[in-house]
Amino acid sequence: MLKVSAEVIEQFEARHPGIAARIEGIEKAVLPACSHCGSGDTAIVLGGIVGYTMNLAAATTRVKLYPGKAGEIFCNVCGRFSWQVPEKKH
């Protein structure tokens, strides 16, 4: 779910061209449910903490920043990590 307005995403886009499309892709991605509690409110985990990834995490609940856990899925409900590869939307 988006956490910021369209105006904020435009500001991110001015600093990081292409980030708006990336945010849209993340929002549309089919992520697996939590393997612990079954919730569908999950996020992809990214490990880099730089301006680009910080803006991604600021924009959507579907991105979690956590060094050392990149590639995992984070559950926004129970707060646990699981190792699952998100499905690609065709």
Helices and strands as residue ranges (DSSP letters): H 6-15, H 19-28, E 42-46, H 51-59, E 63-65, E 73-75, E 81-82
